[in-house]
Amino acid sequence: MRFQATLCSFVLLLCVTATAEPPDAKTILEGARMAATLTQLDEGLSGNLRKGGQKVPVTLFLKGKDIQFQYSENAGPWRVFHMRIGDDSFNLFEMIDGKTRGFPAEKLVASIAGTDLTYEDLALRFFYWPNPKLEGQEDVGGQPCYKLRINKPRGSPGHYEVVYVWVHVKFGAFMKIRGHDKNGGVLKEFQVEDIMQIAKDVWTLRKMQVATHDPASGRRLSITDVIFDPPKKSAPRGLR
């Protein structure tokens, strides 16, 4: 089933089961990251980040509040990252030579292999920010969606101060994400172009467009496509 979004908005993100009128914003947001528990992450999401003629293989493994993502640049070795999420912390680690090493917070906003995705985007950190607020319903590409506002926790690193997420009312999958700076300017837009059904009442992201904007003018500066294949059985590299 294909849903065409008209906007601006992943990473992030991802999959969910069909839901019917969730009672509050927290429940809606938890549904939008259900990929972490739907498959128990014996299956990962593998695909590519595409910008211009560049294609960067990427894989996501999610399990509860543990997230592993990895990518390979220029056919080189896989770089593997693991994020552990606590109630008040977002700890990102890189796995190097079999050892887990802390990843500097200031690098969270660095581009991954020259694409429009940063480490915080690929790790979907904003999906774990506390206290989301439901701001009503809006259509995205003709599809009814819940609109959520999530404020960055005080003192937390990262580019975004406020993130808006539009979640499909029926399927629970996020359809659009928009990240803003402290002045309200748009920094990044994630637009879901296609989702795929991987089991009964289970949907996941198939294709998304990620656009970087000039927050002062609103002008779109560059675009990266994120395309995932149907999940395949595979073991995550070095997940601990």
VEXTORBA-631461 format. One record per residue (C-alpha): residue number from 0; residue in three letters; x, y, z. Coordinates in steps of 0.2 Angstrom, whole numbers, always signed. Example, Ala and Ser with C-alpha at 12.3 -4.5 7.8 and 13.67 -1.06 7.14 Angstrom:
BEGIN
+-----+---------+-------+-------+-------+
| num | residuo |     u |     v |     w |
+-----+---------+-------+-------+-------+
|   0 |     Ala |   +62 |   -22 |   +39 |
|   1 |     Ser |   +68 |    -5 |   +36 |
+-----+---------+-------+-------+-------+
This chain:
BEGIN
+-----+---------+-------+-------+-------+
| num | residuo |     u |     v |     w |
+-----+---------+-------+-------+-------+
|   0 |     Met |    +0 |    +0 |    +0 |
|   1 |     Arg |    +7 |   +17 |    -5 |
|   2 |     Phe |    +4 |   +33 |    +4 |
|   3 |     Gln |   +11 |   +49 |    -5 |
|   4 |     Ala |   +15 |   +63 |    +7 |
|   5 |     Thr |   +15 |   +81 |    +1 |
|   6 |     Leu |   +27 |   +89 |   +14 |
|   7 |     Cys |   +41 |   +92 |   +23 |
|   8 |     Ser |   +48 |   +79 |   +38 |
|   9 |     Phe |   +70 |   +48 |   +49 |
|  10 |     Val |   +73 |   +42 |   +52 |
|  11 |     Leu |   +70 |   +39 |   +60 |
|  12 |     Leu |   +53 |   +33 |   +57 |
|  13 |     Leu |   +49 |   +17 |   +56 |
|  14 |     Cys |   +36 |    +4 |   +59 |
|  15 |     Val |   +20 |    +1 |   +68 |
|  16 |     Thr |    +5 |   -10 |   +70 |
|  17 |     Ala |   -13 |    -4 |   +66 |
|  18 |     Thr |   -20 |    +6 |   +80 |
|  19 |     Ala |   -37 |   +13 |   +84 |
|  20 |     Glu |   -39 |   +29 |   +92 |
|  21 |     Pro |   -24 |   +29 |  +104 |
|  22 |     Pro |   -29 |   +38 |  +120 |
|  23 |     Asp |   -14 |   +50 |  +122 |
|  24 |     Ala |    +1 |   +57 |  +114 |
|  25 |     Lys |   +13 |   +46 |  +123 |
|  26 |     Thr |    +4 |   +30 |  +117 |
|  27 |     Ile |    +4 |   +37 |   +99 |
|  28 |     Leu |   +22 |   +40 |   +99 |
|  29 |     Glu |   +26 |   +23 |  +106 |
|  30 |     Gly |   +16 |   +16 |   +92 |
|  31 |     Ala |   +26 |   +25 |   +79 |
|  32 |     Arg |   +42 |   +17 |   +85 |
|  33 |     Met |   +35 |    -1 |   +87 |
|  34 |     Ala |   +48 |    -8 |   +75 |
|  35 |     Ala |   +59 |   -10 |   +91 |
|  36 |     Thr |   +47 |   -23 |   +97 |
|  37 |     Leu |   +37 |   -30 |   +82 |
|  38 |     Thr |   +50 |   -41 |   +75 |
|  39 |     Gln |   +60 |   -43 |   +91 |
|  40 |     Leu |   +74 |   -37 |   +80 |
|  41 |     Asp |   +79 |   -54 |   +74 |
|  42 |     Glu |   +76 |   -45 |   +58 |
|  43 |     Gly |   +84 |   -29 |   +53 |
|  44 |     Leu |   +79 |   -15 |   +41 |
|  45 |     Ser |   +93 |   -14 |   +27 |
|  46 |     Gly |   +93 |    -2 |   +13 |
|  47 |     Asn |  +102 |   +13 |    +6 |
|  48 |     Leu |  +105 |   +32 |    +8 |
|  49 |     Arg |  +105 |   +39 |    -9 |
|  50 |     Lys |  +111 |   +57 |   -13 |
|  51 |     Gly |  +115 |   +61 |   -31 |
|  52 |     Gly |  +125 |   +47 |   -38 |
|  53 |     Gln |  +131 |   +41 |   -20 |
|  54 |     Lys |  +123 |   +26 |   -12 |
|  55 |     Val |  +127 |   +22 |    +6 |
|  56 |     Pro |  +122 |    +4 |   +12 |
|  57 |     Val |  +114 |    +6 |   +30 |
|  58 |     Thr |  +106 |    -6 |   +42 |
|  59 |     Leu |   +95 |    -3 |   +57 |
|  60 |     Phe |   +92 |   -15 |   +72 |
|  61 |     Leu |   +81 |   -10 |   +85 |
|  62 |     Lys |   +76 |   -19 |  +101 |
|  63 |     Gly |   +66 |   -10 |  +115 |
|  64 |     Lys |   +77 |    +5 |  +119 |
|  65 |     Asp |   +93 |    -2 |  +112 |
|  66 |     Ile |   +96 |    +4 |   +94 |
|  67 |     Gln |  +110 |    -2 |   +83 |
|  68 |     Phe |  +114 |    +6 |   +66 |
|  69 |     Gln |  +128 |    +4 |   +54 |
|  70 |     Tyr |  +133 |   +10 |   +37 |
|  71 |     Ser |  +147 |    +7 |   +24 |
|  72 |     Glu |  +155 |   +22 |   +15 |
|  73 |     Asn |  +163 |   +19 |    -2 |
|  74 |     Ala |  +162 |    +0 |    -1 |
|  75 |     Gly |  +173 |    +1 |   +15 |
|  76 |     Pro |  +171 |    -8 |   +32 |
|  77 |     Trp |  +155 |    -6 |   +41 |
|  78 |     Arg |  +154 |    +7 |   +55 |
|  79 |     Val |  +143 |    +1 |   +69 |
|  80 |     Phe |  +135 |   +12 |   +82 |
|  81 |     His |  +124 |    +7 |   +97 |
|  82 |     Met |  +113 |   +19 |  +106 |
|  83 |     Arg |  +106 |   +15 |  +124 |
|  84 |     Ile |   +92 |   +25 |  +129 |
|  85 |     Gly |   +87 |   +28 |  +147 |
|  86 |     Asp |   +74 |   +39 |  +155 |
|  87 |     Asp |   +85 |   +54 |  +155 |
|  88 |     Ser |   +99 |   +49 |  +144 |
|  89 |     Phe |  +104 |   +45 |  +126 |
|  90 |     Asn |  +121 |   +36 |  +126 |
|  91 |     Leu |  +128 |   +33 |  +109 |
|  92 |     Phe |  +143 |   +22 |  +106 |
|  93 |     Glu |  +154 |   +16 |   +92 |
|  94 |     Met |  +160 |    -1 |   +91 |
|  95 |     Ile |  +179 |    -1 |   +85 |
|  96 |     Asp |  +189 |   -17 |   +85 |
|  97 |     Gly |  +177 |   -26 |   +95 |
|  98 |     Lys |  +176 |   -13 |  +109 |
|  99 |     Thr |  +162 |    -1 |  +113 |
| 100 |     Arg |  +168 |   +17 |  +114 |
| 101 |     Gly |  +158 |   +33 |  +118 |
| 102 |     Phe |  +153 |   +44 |  +104 |
| 103 |     Pro |  +156 |   +62 |  +107 |
| 104 |     Ala |  +139 |   +72 |  +109 |
| 105 |     Glu |  +145 |   +86 |   +98 |
| 106 |     Lys |  +146 |   +74 |   +83 |
| 107 |     Leu |  +128 |   +69 |   +84 |
| 108 |     Val |  +124 |   +82 |   +72 |
| 109 |     Ala |  +138 |   +78 |   +59 |
| 110 |     Ser |  +132 |   +72 |   +42 |
| 111 |     Ile |  +133 |   +53 |   +39 |
| 112 |     Ala |  +144 |   +50 |   +23 |
| 113 |     Gly |  +139 |   +67 |   +16 |
| 114 |     Thr |  +121 |   +64 |   +16 |
| 115 |     Asp |  +107 |   +74 |   +24 |
| 116 |     Leu |  +105 |   +62 |   +38 |
| 117 |     Thr |  +115 |   +65 |   +54 |
| 118 |     Tyr |  +119 |   +52 |   +68 |
| 119 |     Glu |  +104 |   +59 |   +78 |
| 120 |     Asp |   +93 |   +57 |   +63 |
| 121 |     Leu |   +98 |   +39 |   +60 |
| 122 |     Ala |   +97 |   +35 |   +78 |
| 123 |     Leu |   +79 |   +43 |   +79 |
| 124 |     Arg |   +83 |   +51 |   +96 |
| 125 |     Phe |   +68 |   +63 |   +95 |
| 126 |     Phe |   +56 |   +48 |   +96 |
| 127 |     Tyr |   +62 |   +45 |  +114 |
| 128 |     Trp |   +60 |   +63 |  +120 |
| 129 |     Pro |   +48 |   +63 |  +135 |
| 130 |     Asn |   +31 |   +72 |  +136 |
| 131 |     Pro |   +25 |   +73 |  +118 |
| 132 |     Lys |    +9 |   +84 |  +116 |
| 133 |     Leu |    -5 |   +80 |  +104 |
| 134 |     Glu |   -10 |   +95 |   +94 |
| 135 |     Gly |   -25 |   +88 |   +85 |
| 136 |     Gln |   -26 |   +80 |   +68 |
| 137 |     Glu |   -21 |   +85 |   +50 |
| 138 |     Asp |   -21 |   +76 |   +34 |
| 139 |     Val |    -4 |   +72 |   +26 |
| 140 |     Gly |    -5 |   +67 |    +7 |
| 141 |     Gly |   -24 |   +64 |   +10 |
| 142 |     Gln |   -21 |   +53 |   +25 |
| 143 |     Pro |   -28 |   +57 |   +42 |
| 144 |     Cys |   -14 |   +59 |   +55 |
| 145 |     Tyr |   -11 |   +64 |   +73 |
| 146 |     Lys |    +0 |   +79 |   +75 |
| 147 |     Leu |   +12 |   +78 |   +89 |
| 148 |     Arg |   +24 |   +91 |   +96 |
| 149 |     Ile |   +40 |   +85 |  +106 |
| 150 |     Asn |   +52 |   +97 |  +114 |
| 151 |     Lys |   +70 |   +93 |  +117 |
| 152 |     Pro |   +74 |   +89 |  +135 |
| 153 |     Arg |   +84 |  +103 |  +143 |
| 154 |     Gly |  +103 |  +101 |  +141 |
| 155 |     Ser |  +101 |   +87 |  +128 |
| 156 |     Pro |  +113 |   +89 |  +113 |
| 157 |     Gly |  +107 |   +90 |   +96 |
| 158 |     His |  +101 |  +102 |   +82 |
| 159 |     Tyr |   +83 |  +101 |   +85 |
| 160 |     Glu |   +74 |  +111 |   +99 |
| 161 |     Val |   +56 |  +106 |   +93 |
| 162 |     Val |   +51 |   +91 |   +82 |
| 163 |     Tyr |   +33 |   +89 |   +75 |
| 164 |     Val |   +28 |   +71 |   +70 |
| 165 |     Trp |   +13 |   +66 |   +60 |
| 166 |     Val |    +7 |   +48 |   +64 |
| 167 |     His |    -6 |   +39 |   +53 |
| 168 |     Val |   -22 |   +37 |   +63 |
| 169 |     Lys |   -26 |   +20 |   +56 |
| 170 |     Phe |    -9 |   +12 |   +53 |
| 171 |     Gly |    +1 |   +21 |   +67 |
| 172 |     Ala |   +16 |   +23 |   +55 |
| 173 |     Phe |   +24 |   +41 |   +55 |
| 174 |     Met |   +20 |   +50 |   +39 |
| 175 |     Lys |   +30 |   +66 |   +42 |
| 176 |     Ile |   +43 |   +73 |   +53 |
| 177 |     Arg |   +49 |   +91 |   +54 |
| 178 |     Gly |   +63 |   +97 |   +65 |
| 179 |     His |   +65 |  +116 |   +70 |
| 180 |     Asp |   +78 |  +126 |   +78 |
| 181 |     Lys |   +76 |  +137 |   +94 |
| 182 |     Asn |   +69 |  +152 |   +83 |
| 183 |     Gly |   +56 |  +141 |   +75 |
| 184 |     Gly |   +65 |  +139 |   +58 |
| 185 |     Val |   +64 |  +122 |   +49 |
| 186 |     Leu |   +80 |  +113 |   +49 |
| 187 |     Lys |   +75 |   +96 |   +42 |
| 188 |     Glu |   +60 |   +88 |   +34 |
| 189 |     Phe |   +57 |   +69 |   +33 |
| 190 |     Gln |   +43 |   +65 |   +20 |
| 191 |     Val |   +37 |   +47 |   +19 |
| 192 |     Glu |   +34 |   +42 |    +1 |
| 193 |     Asp |   +30 |   +23 |    +4 |
| 194 |     Ile |   +27 |   +10 |   +17 |
| 195 |     Met |   +27 |    -9 |   +16 |
| 196 |     Gln |   +17 |   -22 |   +25 |
| 197 |     Ile |   +28 |   -35 |   +32 |
| 198 |     Ala |   +15 |   -45 |   +42 |
| 199 |     Lys |    -4 |   -44 |   +47 |
| 200 |     Asp |    -7 |   -27 |   +53 |
| 201 |     Val |   +12 |   -23 |   +53 |
| 202 |     Trp |   +19 |    -9 |   +43 |
| 203 |     Thr |   +36 |    -2 |   +41 |
| 204 |     Leu |   +45 |   +12 |   +31 |
| 205 |     Arg |   +50 |    +8 |   +14 |
| 206 |     Lys |   +55 |   +25 |    +6 |
| 207 |     Met |   +57 |   +42 |   +13 |
| 208 |     Gln |   +64 |   +58 |    +7 |
| 209 |     Val |   +75 |   +69 |   +19 |
| 210 |     Ala |   +78 |   +87 |   +15 |
| 211 |     Thr |   +89 |  +100 |   +23 |
| 212 |     His |   +83 |  +118 |   +24 |
| 213 |     Asp |   +90 |  +135 |   +27 |
| 214 |     Pro |   +81 |  +139 |   +44 |
| 215 |     Ala |   +81 |  +158 |   +40 |
| 216 |     Ser |   +73 |  +157 |   +22 |
| 217 |     Gly |   +65 |  +140 |   +23 |
| 218 |     Arg |   +73 |  +136 |    +6 |
| 219 |     Arg |   +77 |  +118 |    +3 |
| 220 |     Leu |   +96 |  +115 |    +1 |
| 221 |     Ser |   +98 |   +97 |    -2 |
| 222 |     Ile |   +89 |   +80 |    -2 |
| 223 |     Thr |   +93 |   +62 |    +2 |
| 224 |     Asp |   +82 |   +47 |    -1 |
| 225 |     Val |   +81 |   +33 |   +12 |
| 226 |     Ile |   +75 |   +16 |    +4 |
| 227 |     Phe |   +73 |    +0 |   +14 |
| 228 |     Asp |   +71 |   -17 |    +8 |
| 229 |     Pro |   +59 |   -30 |   +15 |
| 230 |     Pro |   +67 |   -37 |   +31 |
| 231 |     Lys |   +78 |   -52 |   +30 |
| 232 |     Lys |   +84 |   -63 |   +44 |
| 233 |     Ser |  +101 |   -57 |   +49 |
| 234 |     Ala |  +111 |   -55 |   +65 |
| 235 |     Pro |  +117 |   -38 |   +70 |
| 236 |     Arg |  +135 |   -35 |   +71 |
| 237 |     Gly |  +142 |   -33 |   +88 |
| 238 |     Leu |  +126 |   -28 |   +97 |
| 239 |     Arg |  +128 |   -30 |  +115 |
+-----+---------+-------+-------+-------+
